[in-house]
Amino acid sequence: MAERESARTKLRAHFLANVGRVMDSDELREVAGGITEWARRVRELRNEEGYQILTHNDRSELKPGQYLLEEPAPFPAFARSISKETRAFVLDRNGFTCQMCGAVAGEPHPYERNRKTRLHIGHIVDKSQGGTDEPSNLRALCSVCNEGASNLTLDRPSAQKLLIQVRRAKGSDELQVLEWLVQKYPAQARKLLDFG
């Protein structure tokens, strides 16, 4: 535990002394004292302390293994109360797709092309309004929607609205939707083909 806090303290001080400078994983590993879990300490700084440490998932100009702290002031951070298992369940249940805008994890974000989509877990009914951390009250949200979603709940589109949008699309886009549906629901697709 002391090694963990010591490495995190060293990394925090190093980021704050190098605001605006791109650092690589070798540099940060050395700062953390060569421990193997240095990247976890960086995630803790980001997730638990609120420091906006950017990676290639956030900015296209950053290469894998590069990190950047743009601002020294952390955003408000909250204690982590959602387990890794619950987080994994919700992401899988939601198809690793933002439930507000449809952005897919790891792909370029449809509204901010200069960064890849990073998913977070958001509450449908916010905790400030009595919501719980149960999976039924959680959904996958991209960082763009999560930043603007505070206490906002959007209705899911109905089948009719979805079909209208698909029918308006180009044929190549309609085929892409079909391919995605067949991959997501292979057993149902086989049933439909057998009856066809």
URKA-V383226 format. One record per residue. N is the residue number from 1. RES is the residue in one letter. PHI is phi in whole degrees, 0 to 359 (999 if undefined). OMEGA is omega as a letter, one per 30 degrees, with the letter a starting at -180 (none if undefined). D_FIRST is the distance of its C-alpha to the first C-alpha in Angstrom with 2 decimals. Layout:
# URKA-V383226
N|RES|PHI|OMEGA|D_FIRST + N|RES|PHI|OMEGA|D_FIRST
This chain:
# URKA-V383226
1|M|999|a|0.00 + 2|A|295|l|3.82 + 3|E|296|l|5.42 + 4|R|299|a|5.03 + 5|E|295|a|6.33 + 6|S|297|l|8.53 + 7|A|295|a|9.97 + 8|R|295|l|10.64 + 9|T|298|l|12.20 + 10|K|296|l|14.24 + 11|L|295|l|15.39 + 12|R|301|l|16.40 + 13|A|298|a|18.36 + 14|H|293|l|19.95 + 15|F|299|a|21.10 + 16|L|293|l|22.51 + 17|A|280|a|24.31 + 18|N|232|l|25.78 + 19|V|300|l|26.90 + 20|G|88|l|29.66 + 21|R|254|l|29.04 + 22|V|285|l|28.29 + 23|M|239|l|25.44 + 24|D|253|a|24.91 + 25|S|296|l|22.07 + 26|D|298|l|22.68 + 27|E|298|a|22.31 + 28|L|290|l|19.05 + 29|R|299|l|17.56 + 30|E|295|l|18.73 + 31|V|300|a|17.38 + 32|A|283|l|13.81 + 33|G|86|l|14.31 + 34|G|77|a|15.69 + 35|I|290|a|12.67 + 36|T|286|a|14.19 + 37|E|261|a|12.21 + 38|W|300|a|13.33 + 39|A|294|l|15.69 + 40|R|295|l|13.23 + 41|R|296|l|11.70 + 42|V|295|l|15.44 + 43|R|298|l|16.14 + 44|E|296|l|13.57 + 45|L|299|a|15.43 + 46|R|284|a|18.60 + 47|N|277|a|18.09 + 48|E|262|a|15.91 + 49|E|253|l|17.00 + 50|G|86|l|20.48 + 51|Y|288|a|20.98 + 52|Q|274|l|23.90 + 53|I|272|a|22.78 + 54|L|269|l|25.69 + 55|T|229|l|26.05 + 56|H|297|l|29.14 + 57|N|288|a|28.86 + 58|D|258|a|29.70 + 59|R|226|a|32.15 + 60|S|293|a|34.64 + 61|E|283|l|34.90 + 62|L|273|l|31.29 + 63|K|270|l|30.93 + 64|P|306|a|28.18 + 65|G|90|l|25.24 + 66|Q|251|a|26.21 + 67|Y|226|a|24.41 + 68|L|213|l|25.96 + 69|L|256|a|24.99 + 70|E|277|a|28.39 + 71|E|234|a|27.76 + 72|P|285|a|25.37 + 73|A|278|l|25.44 + 74|P|284|l|23.11 + 75|F|284|l|24.77 + 76|P|302|l|23.88 + 77|A|246|a|20.78 + 78|F|236|l|20.36 + 79|A|300|a|17.69 + 80|R|283|a|17.55 + 81|S|240|l|19.60 + 82|I|261|a|21.29 + 83|S|291|l|19.81 + 84|K|300|a|19.87 + 85|E|294|l|22.73 + 86|T|295|l|24.73 + 87|R|302|a|24.30 + 88|A|297|l|25.55 + 89|F|299|a|28.38 + 90|V|295|l|29.57 + 91|L|299|l|29.56 + 92|D|294|l|31.51 + 93|R|302|a|33.84 + 94|N|270|l|34.61 + 95|G|64|a|35.31 + 96|F|51|a|32.62 + 97|T|228|l|35.08 + 98|C|298|a|34.91 + 99|Q|279|l|36.82 + 100|M|257|a|38.43 + 101|C|247|l|39.71 + 102|G|88|l|39.41 + 103|A|297|a|37.33 + 104|V|256|a|35.71 + 105|A|306|l|32.14 + 106|G|86|l|32.16 + 107|E|271|l|35.82 + 108|P|302|a|37.18 + 109|H|290|a|37.18 + 110|P|297|a|40.80 + 111|Y|255|l|40.80 + 112|E|223|a|38.65 + 113|R|298|a|39.54 + 114|N|279|l|37.50 + 115|R|218|l|34.21 + 116|K|279|a|33.15 + 117|T|286|l|32.50 + 118|R|242|a|28.91 + 119|L|265|l|28.62 + 120|H|236|l|26.66 + 121|I|257|l|26.93 + 122|G|241|l|29.20 + 123|H|272|l|30.68 + 124|I|287|l|34.41 + 125|V|258|a|34.78 + 126|D|300|l|32.27 + 127|K|300|l|29.91 + 128|S|294|l|31.76 + 129|Q|250|l|34.88 + 130|G|96|l|33.55 + 131|G|290|a|32.25 + 132|T|249|l|29.66 + 133|D|266|l|26.88 + 134|E|289|a|29.17 + 135|P|307|a|30.09 + 136|S|293|l|33.67 + 137|N|253|a|32.68 + 138|L|241|l|30.63 + 139|R|209|l|31.98 + 140|A|280|l|31.08 + 141|L|227|l|31.82 + 142|C|285|a|31.84 + 143|S|298|a|30.29 + 144|V|294|a|33.87 + 145|C|290|a|34.88 + 146|N|297|l|31.57 + 147|E|294|a|32.02 + 148|G|257|a|35.50 + 149|A|267|a|35.11 + 150|S|313|l|33.96 + 151|N|58|l|35.57 + 152|L|246|l|38.12 + 153|T|238|l|39.08 + 154|L|261|l|41.58 + 155|D|287|l|43.75 + 156|R|288|l|43.61 + 157|P|292|l|46.81 + 158|S|283|l|49.43 + 159|A|301|a|50.88 + 160|Q|298|l|54.02 + 161|K|295|l|52.21 + 162|L|297|a|50.30 + 163|L|298|l|53.56 + 164|I|299|a|55.29 + 165|Q|294|l|52.68 + 166|V|295|a|52.82 + 167|R|296|l|56.63 + 168|R|282|a|56.63 + 169|A|284|l|54.52 + 170|K|293|a|56.01 + 171|G|304|a|56.74 + 172|S|295|l|54.08 + 173|D|288|l|51.44 + 174|E|299|l|52.80 + 175|L|296|l|52.43 + 176|Q|296|l|48.81 + 177|V|297|l|48.21 + 178|L|299|l|50.05 + 179|E|301|l|47.98 + 180|W|297|l|44.75 + 181|L|296|l|46.13 + 182|V|296|l|47.29 + 183|Q|293|a|43.84 + 184|K|287|a|42.16 + 185|Y|234|a|44.81 + 186|P|296|a|46.30 + 187|A|294|l|47.72 + 188|Q|293|l|49.47 + 189|A|296|l|50.81 + 190|R|297|l|52.30 + 191|K|301|a|53.96 + 192|L|297|a|55.51 + 193|L|292|l|56.79 + 194|D|294|l|58.28 + 195|F|279|a|60.24 + 196|G|285|none|61.31
